[in-house]
Amino acid sequence: MELTAIVGIGAGGHGRVIADIISRAGIYRLAFWLDHDTSLHDTTLHGATVKGNDSVLSELQSSGVNHAFIGVGSIGDTGTRRKIAELALDAGVSLPSIQDPSSLVSQSTKIMDGVCVFPHAVVNSGGHIGQCAIINTRATLEHDCTVGEFCHLAPACVIGGGSSIGSGAHIGIGAVIKEGISIGKNAIIGAGAVVISDVAAGTTVVGVPAKSIT
């Protein structure tokens, strides 16, 4: 079976992990990278050349590449990822969802375009994962959860059943969200925090139990 060509936008650590996922999944073939770091241009990463920055996006379709992934992560500021998504879609390039073969994702959970599910993540039944969200390594999302667009669920965090994570929110490494909790838009949950009550939009909480520091 011929693999579908895909370009990575952002060749840093986050992007290289996604390149590994793509290699294991066996659906896409990494054609080349785009990155603003000029020191990377014309170098080879994961068998693909870094050709230039995202200004090349408008030329992708003419080169036979119709798919891309966002290789840039985010902690509390989704602006760069949103800009990349907008540029890609405006250029007519699709942002498919990407799932590591080791992850477990319920068929009854809706996964939108641009979502990346990392190794050993678990996404249980009845949920909804918004556009371009990141479900990072070993993150666990229990049943009937809603995750907004451009959210980042960091490694090993646990989201209890029936919880809602607002768009652009960041759930830190190892954080635990009690079942039925609402996390507001663009909120930040600190690493290792234990959240037992709702968190308002734009608020940063840390600690056990989590308390606001903003």
C-alpha positions in Angstrom: 0.0 0.0 0.0 1.3 3.4 -0.9 1.5 5.8 2.0 0.0 9.3 1.8 2.5 12.1 1.9 2.3 14.5 4.8 4.4 17.5 5.9 5.4 18.4 9.4 5.0 22.0 10.4 7.4 22.5 13.3 10.5 20.2 13.5 11.2 20.6 17.3 10.8 17.9 19.9 7.0 17.8 19.8 7.0 17.4 16.0 9.6 14.7 16.0 7.5 12.6 18.5 4.6 12.9 16.0 7.0 11.8 13.2 7.6 8.7 15.2 3.9 8.1 15.6 3.4 8.5 11.9 6.1 6.0 11.2 4.5 3.4 13.5 0.9 4.0 12.3 1.8 3.2 8.6 -0.8 5.5 7.0 1.3 8.6 6.1 4.8 9.2 4.8 6.7 12.2 6.1 7.5 14.1 2.9 9.4 17.1 4.4 9.4 19.6 7.3 8.7 23.3 7.5 10.2 25.3 10.4 11.0 29.0 11.1 14.4 28.0 12.6 16.8 28.7 9.6 19.5 26.7 11.2 17.4 23.6 10.5 16.8 24.4 6.8 18.3 21.8 4.5 19.0 19.4 7.3 17.4 16.0 7.6 15.2 14.8 10.5 13.5 11.4 10.6 14.5 10.9 7.0 12.9 14.1 5.7 14.4 17.4 4.8 13.5 20.8 6.4 12.6 22.8 3.3 11.8 26.2 4.7 9.2 28.0 6.9 5.4 28.0 6.7 5.4 30.5 3.8 5.9 27.3 1.7 2.4 26.1 2.6 0.8 27.8 -0.4 3.0 25.7 -2.6 2.2 22.3 -1.1 -0.7 21.2 -3.3 1.4 21.9 -6.4 4.0 19.5 -5.0 1.5 16.8 -4.5 1.2 17.1 -0.7 -2.3 17.7 0.6 -1.9 16.8 4.3 0.0 18.3 7.2 0.4 18.0 11.0 1.2 20.7 13.5 4.5 19.9 15.2 4.4 22.8 17.6 3.2 22.2 21.2 1.6 24.7 23.5 1.5 25.6 27.2 -1.1 28.3 27.9 -0.7 30.0 24.5 -2.3 28.4 21.5 -1.7 31.3 19.2 1.0 29.7 17.2 -0.8 26.5 16.7 -4.0 28.3 15.7 -2.1 30.4 13.2 -0.5 27.3 11.6 -3.9 25.6 11.4 -5.4 28.7 9.7 -2.5 29.0 7.2 -2.7 25.3 6.3 -6.5 25.3 5.8 -6.4 28.5 3.8 -3.8 26.8 1.5 -6.2 23.9 1.0 -4.1 21.5 3.1 -6.0 19.1 5.4 -5.0 18.4 9.0 -5.9 14.8 9.6 -6.1 13.3 13.1 -3.1 11.1 14.0 -3.3 8.3 16.5 -0.4 6.1 17.9 -1.1 2.4 17.4 -0.5 1.9 21.2 -3.2 4.3 22.2 -6.8 3.2 23.1 -9.5 5.3 21.6 -13.2 4.4 21.8 -15.1 4.3 18.6 -17.9 6.2 20.2 -15.7 9.2 20.9 -15.7 11.9 18.2 -12.2 12.9 17.2 -12.0 16.1 15.1 -9.4 17.0 12.5 -5.9 17.8 13.6 -6.1 15.9 16.9 -3.0 13.9 17.8 -3.3 11.0 20.3 0.2 10.1 21.6 1.5 6.7 22.8 -0.4 4.7 25.4 -3.1 7.4 25.8 -6.6 6.2 26.7 -9.7 8.0 25.4 -12.9 6.2 26.7 -16.4 6.2 25.4 -18.9 8.9 24.6 -16.5 11.9 24.4 -15.7 14.7 22.0 -12.1 15.8 21.2 -12.0 19.2 19.5 -9.9 20.3 16.5 -6.2 20.2 16.9 -6.2 19.1 20.5 -3.2 17.2 21.9 -3.8 14.0 23.9 -0.2 13.4 25.1 1.7 10.3 26.2 -0.3 8.2 28.7 -3.0 10.8 29.2 -6.3 9.2 30.3 -9.6 10.7 29.3 -12.5 8.9 30.9 -16.1 8.4 29.6 -18.3 11.3 28.4 -15.6 14.0 28.5 -15.5 17.0 26.2 -12.2 18.5 25.2 -12.2 21.8 23.3 -10.2 22.8 20.3 -6.5 23.4 20.7 -6.4 21.9 24.3 -3.2 20.2 25.5 -3.6 17.3 27.8 0.0 16.8 29.0 1.6 13.4 29.7 0.1 11.2 32.4 -2.8 13.5 33.3 -6.1 11.9 34.2 -9.5 13.5 33.4 -12.4 12.0 35.3 -15.6 11.0 33.6 -18.1 13.6 32.5 -15.6 16.5 32.7 -15.4 19.4 30.3 -12.2 21.1 29.2 -12.6 24.5 27.5 -10.8 25.4 24.3 -7.2 26.3 24.6 -6.8 24.9 28.1 -3.6 23.2 29.3 -3.7 20.3 31.7 -0.2 19.8 33.1 1.9 16.7 33.5 0.4 14.3 36.0 -2.5 16.5 36.9 -5.8 14.9 38.0 -9.2 16.3 37.3 -12.1 14.9 39.4 -15.1 13.6 37.6 -17.7 16.1 36.4 -15.4 19.1 36.6 -15.6 22.0 34.2 -12.3 23.6 33.2 -12.7 27.0 31.5 -11.3 28.3 28.2 -7.6 29.0 28.3 -7.2 27.8 31.9 -3.9 26.3 33.0 -3.7 23.4 35.4 -0.3 23.0 36.9 1.8 19.8 36.8 0.6 17.4 39.5 -2.4 19.5 40.5 -5.5 17.8 41.8 -8.6 19.6 40.7 -11.8 19.0 42.8 -13.8 22.0 41.8 -14.6 24.0 38.6 -11.9 26.3 37.2 -12.9 29.6 35.6 -11.7 30.6 32.1 -8.2 32.1 32.0 -7.3 30.9 35.5 -4.1 29.2 36.5 -4.4 26.7 39.4 -1.7 24.6 41.1 -1.3 22.3 44.1 -3.3 19.6 46.0 -6.1 20.5 46.1 -5.6 23.0 43.3 -5.9 26.7 44.1 -5.8 29.7 41.9 -2.6 31.8 41.6 -4.0 34.3 39.1 
